[in-house]
Amino acid sequence: MKCSVIILNWNGAEMLRRYLPSVVANTTLPDSEVVVADNGSSDESVEVLTQEFPSVHIIPLDQNYGFAEGYNRAIAQTDSEYVVLLNSDVEVTPGWLETLIEYMESHPQIAAVQPKIRSWKERDKFEYAGAAGGYLNWLGYPSCRGRKFGGVETDKGQYDSIAEVDWTTGACMCVRTEVYKDCGGLDASFFAHQEEIDLCWRMRNKGWKLACIPQSVVYHLGGGSLNYDNPRKTYLNFRNNLLMIYKNQQHRWLVLSIRCCLDYAAALFYLLQGKTGSAKAVINARSDYRRMRKQYKSNL
């Protein structure tokens, strides 16, 4: 098989009805398949897939393994040359997959690519999760072309050039299956947020490159998990970002020393704003980072 487009689903029957038709209709690459890995859903997801989408291959998982481990288990069951990690709330367009695969076929040094990701609700704007390709600064903070702090830009063609990037979004990432497996897949310990950035960093540390191919366009609903100011999201982003630096950054102790000061400054800033939950989240994230880092060896 050339490519498996894998959608992870958990109790998302209505999401499948809304978005899966575009994936089935527009995944026309020869020798490709659409796969739904079901994370132990208790709703009618499997029945919907069986009755309404007979061409879709189902991988039933016995429980909800979350985003990272769910994908790891699904990808372990495929021998396709390429896999696409595709969120269940993504609408794809004609030629989206061919464009990605053609670029990877002609650029063997590329491990993973992503399309341009626009908002499903405001279709002339970028979508926050990935936009037009991600970057990391030297302190490990992620950013995106087309994404501003707390918002996004209108797509006016300003990012229509193919660009090498530091990370590709897990909302729609096309990756060489062999590289995914060789690099250990997504880190299930992260639970949520920044798992794909960590994986991309590991791939780059092994000499691979990544790119955004804006000639391929998809529309992402997004915003289906936690709000921007949710303390749980703050906790996961701070904790996972520190773990990612510990695992992958060449000058990690210098960076982590600086980040210690910046993180406590962030906690104080939240406290002064009256956001005690977010302030506690930063402190707890740092505490759990120190505990969890013992399970890791440096990937360098």
N, C-alpha and C positions, 0 to 999 in steps of 0.2 A: 504494500500500500504506500502511495506517495505521501498522503497527508490525512491525519485524523483531526477534525475540529471537535474539541471536547468541551462540552458545557457541563459545569457542575451544578447540580440542582438539589435543593432541600425544601420540600413543601412549597414548591413554586409552580403549581399547576397553571394558575392564571398567567404567570409570567411566561411560561412555555407557550401557551395559546397565543399570547400577544407577539412574542419576538421570534420564536422558532420558525414560523413560516418563512420569514425573510432569509434565514440561514439555510433552510432546506432549498429554497428556490434559487438562491444565488451562490451556493457552493457547487459549482459546475466543473471544477477542475477534474480532469480525468484521473481515475484511480484515487479518489478522495472519498471520505465518509464523514457523516455527522454523527457524533456520539454524545449521549447524555449519561453522565455518571451520577446515579441517584444516591445521595447521602442518607439512605435509610428513611426516606420520606414517609410520613404518616397520613398525608393527604392523598388525593387521587392522581398524583403525578404519573405513576407508572401506568395506570389505566389510560390516562390522556395520551401518553406516548404510544402505547400499544394500539389504541383504537384510532387515533387521529394522525399519527406520524409513523406509519409502518416502515418507512425507509430508514428511520433513525435507529442506530444500534444502541442498546441499553446496557450499561454496566451497573448492575445492582450492588451497592455496598451495604453491608449488614448493619451499619449505624452511621450517625453523623460524625464524620472524621474532621469536619471543618474544611476550610479552603485549601490549606497547604497539603495536609495528609490525604485529603480526598483526591486531589490532583495526582499526588505521588502514586497512590494505589491504582488510579485509572490509567496513568501513563505506563505503569509497570506492566499493564495488560495489552499494550499496543506495540507492534513492531514497525509502525509507519516510519518513514524517513523524517517526516516533520510532524509536529503536533501544534495545534493552536489552542491556547488557553483562552476561552471566550466566556465572558460573564453572561448569565441568563437574561440580562436586561439590555442586550445589545442588538440593534437592528443593522444588518449589513447591506451593502449595495452591490450591484452587478460588477463583477470583475475584482472584487475586493481581495479574494484569496489568490487568484492568478497573479495579480500585481506583486504581492508579497513573495510568493514562491519563485517567480521569475527573477526577482532581484537576488534572492538567496542562491539560486542556482548559478547565477553569473558572478557571484561574489562569495567564493568558498571560505573567506576569512570571517564572514559574518555568522554569528551564532544565533542571533534573534533579531526580529524586527517587529515593529508595530505600525498600524495605519495612523492616519490623522483621526482623532476622536472628537466628534462634535456632540453637543448636547442634544438629546432626543426631544427635550421640551422646548429649547430655544435653538433652533436648528442652524442659525447663523453664528452661533457662539461655540467656542471650544468647551469640552467637558473637563471638569477639574481633574479627574483620575487619568492622567496620562497626556491629555491635550495633544501636542505635537512633538513629544519626546522629552525624556527626563535627563536632568543633570544633577551632579553632586558637587558642592564646593569642598574646599580642603578640610572643613570642619565636619563634613558628613551631612550637611543639611541638603535635602532634596528640593529641586525646583523643576519647572516644565516650561518649554516654549508655549506661549499662549495662556499661561496661568499666572495670575497675580496673587499676592497675599490676600486670601479671603475671597477671591473672585477670578474671573476669566475674561479673556479678550474676545471681541468679535472677530471672526475669521474673514479677513479681507485679502487672503492670499499671501500674507506676509511670511508664512512659514511653508510655502509650497515647494521649497527645495529639499531634496533628500539630504538628511543630516546624520552624521555619526553622533550617537548619544551615549550617556553613561548608563541609562537604564530604560527598559521598555515596560509598559504597564501590564499588569496582570489582567486588566479588563479585556485586552485583546493582544496577546503575544504569540507570535509564530516563532517556534524554536526548533532547532535540530534535536531530534529525540535522543540521539547518542550523546550529545553535549549535555542535555538536561540530566540524563542519568549519570553521566560521568562526573558531573559537578555536584551530585547529591540531591538534586531536586530542590523543592521549597522546604524551608526549615519549619517543621510542624510546631516547634517550641514557641514560635512567634505568635501563634494563634490567629492574629489578624494584624494587618497593616505592615507594609514595607518588606514582606517576604520576597516579592519579586525583585525589589531593589537589591536585597542581599544576594539573591541568586545571580543577578546580572553582574554584581561586583565580583563574585566568585568566578564567573565566566571571563570577565575582563582580566582578572589576575592570572588566568591560564592562557592569556594571549588572544582571546577572541574579541571581536568587535560587534557592536550593536548599532542599529540604525532605525530611524523613523522614515517611512515611505508614504508621504502625504498624498500620492496619487491614488492610494487606497483609502477609502473613507467609510467610517462606521459611525453610528449614532448610539450614544450610551445614556441610559436613563440616569444612573448613578444616584448617589445620595440615599441609598436604601439601607445603610447601616447606621452609623452614629453621627450625630450632628457635630459640627466643627468644634463647639465649645463643650462637648460632653466630656466629663472627667475621665471616663473609661477610655475614650479615644486619645485624650491627652496622655494618659498613662501608657497605653500601648505604643504610641508614637515615640515618646521619650525612651521607654525601655528598649524597644526593638532597635531604635536608631543607635543607642549605645552598644547593644550587642553586635550590631552590624559593623560598627567601627572596630570593636574589639577583635572580631573575626577577620576583618579584611584590610584594615588600614595599615600601611607600611610603617608610619610613624605614630602608632596608636597611642603610646603613653603621653606624648606631647599633646596630641589632639584631645585625648580624654581628660588631661589635666585642665586644659582650657575649657572644655565642655563642662567640667564640674563647676567652675565659676559661673559660666553662662546659665547652666541649668538652675542653680540656686538663685541667681538673679531673676530668672523667669518665674520661679516659685514666689519670690518676694513681690514681683510685679503683679502676679495673679492675686496675691493676698491683699495688696493695696487697692486692687480693683474690687475687692469683696468676693472674689471667686475662690473661696476656701477649698472647695472640692477639687478644683484644678491645681491649686497649690499643693494639696496633699497628694494628688496624683503624681506630680513631678517628684516629690520626696519618695513616695513608694516605688516609683519607676527606678530611681537610682538605687534604692535598697535591693530590689529584686534583680536588677542588672548585676550587682556585685555578687549575689547568690548564684545566679544562673550562669555567669561567665565561666565558672569552674568546670562546666560540662564541655566547654569548647577548647579546641586547639586552634592556634592561628592557621588560617588558610594560606599564609604566605610561605 
